[in-house]
Amino acid sequence: MIRRLIIALACCLVSGEAFAQAAFLPYAVTGQTSTGQLITAPNPANASAVPLNDTTGVEPSYSAAASFSATTGVMFAVCGSATKVVELRSLLLGGTATTAGSQIINLVKTSTAPGAGTAITPTAMDTLSATATATAQYYTSAPAAGTAIGPIDIFQMGFPVATSLGIQLPSLLVPAAGRQPIVLRGTGQCIEVQTNSSALTGELMQVTITWTEGTTAP
């Protein structure tokens, strides 16, 4: 019985080593220490494989977030760069109001930037990344909207009272598998968060947006 168990374990170990040396893995098992710890080295079967936490070749990523008193019209905008191709990765919206209610939210892509608002300083996901070249701003007083290319998304958003659980709504800016993210080329191309509804009493909006900046010029 013990002999069969030893043989079975040996078979599993060989199979495990063969699996660890499969071509799609970045590292191969090359031995084992006296304490049972596996020894690994770069896999010769796949010199191009990289570990999952290796960020080599990943485009610089940025985030901008703000909490502000909302207004009717353009409430928030993120605009592209003169030197980088900007790809939007996610947009989260949340909010509260003194009296609970809802608003119709429009996400619109534009070919010109809206009027000036309050700038948000983007935060780089990696402190070694260059300063972001895309811009984000929010509005407590509605500016002139940019020239619309077309709508990206429209949905009704609820605003609970501040003492209840807040709501976070990911929009369609979160790219699904196989779908291209929204790309902004040049400083005139923007995504605006708009509403045509009247602002709710005591409405407070929270916005968080993330994006990457490629090296190719617009």
C-alpha positions, 0 to 999 in steps of 0.5 A: 500500500505504501509502495503504491502511494509512493509511486502515485506521488512520484507520478504526480510530481513528474506530471507537475514538473512537466506542466510547469515546463509547459511552453505558456509558463514563464518559469520552469521547475528545475529542482527541489530543496531539502525542505521541499521548496521548488526551485525555478528558473526562466523557462527555456521553452518560452523565453518570451513569457513574463510573470503576471505581475511584470509591467514591462510594456504596459502603458502608463495608467492614470486616475482622476477622482472628484466629489462636487456639487452637481449642476445641470448640463456638463458635469464632468469631462475628460479630454485627450492629449496633444502628444499621446493616444488616450484610451479610457478604461473605466468610469464610476459614478456615484452620488447622494442628495438631500432628497432622494431622486434620480437623473438621466445621465448622458455620456457624450463624445465630442470633437471640441473641449467644453468650457473651462472648469475645475481641473483635477490633478491625475494620479499616476498608477506608477510613480515612475510614469511621466505626468499625465497629458490628458486632462479632467475637470468637473463643473459646479456651473455648466459650461458651453458643451463641446461639439458632439460626435455622438452619444456613448451611453445613456442611463438613469442614475439614482441619488439616495440620501446621504445617510443611506448606502451610496450607489456606484454605477460602472458605465459602458466605458468599461470595455468588455472582452473583445471590444475596443475602449474609447480612444481620445485623439488630440485635446479636442476629443473629450467624453462629457458626463451630462444631464438635462435634468434639474439638479436635485436638492443637495446633490453631490456627485462622485466621479472616478475615471481611469485611462492609459496613455500610449506613445503614439501621437494622435 
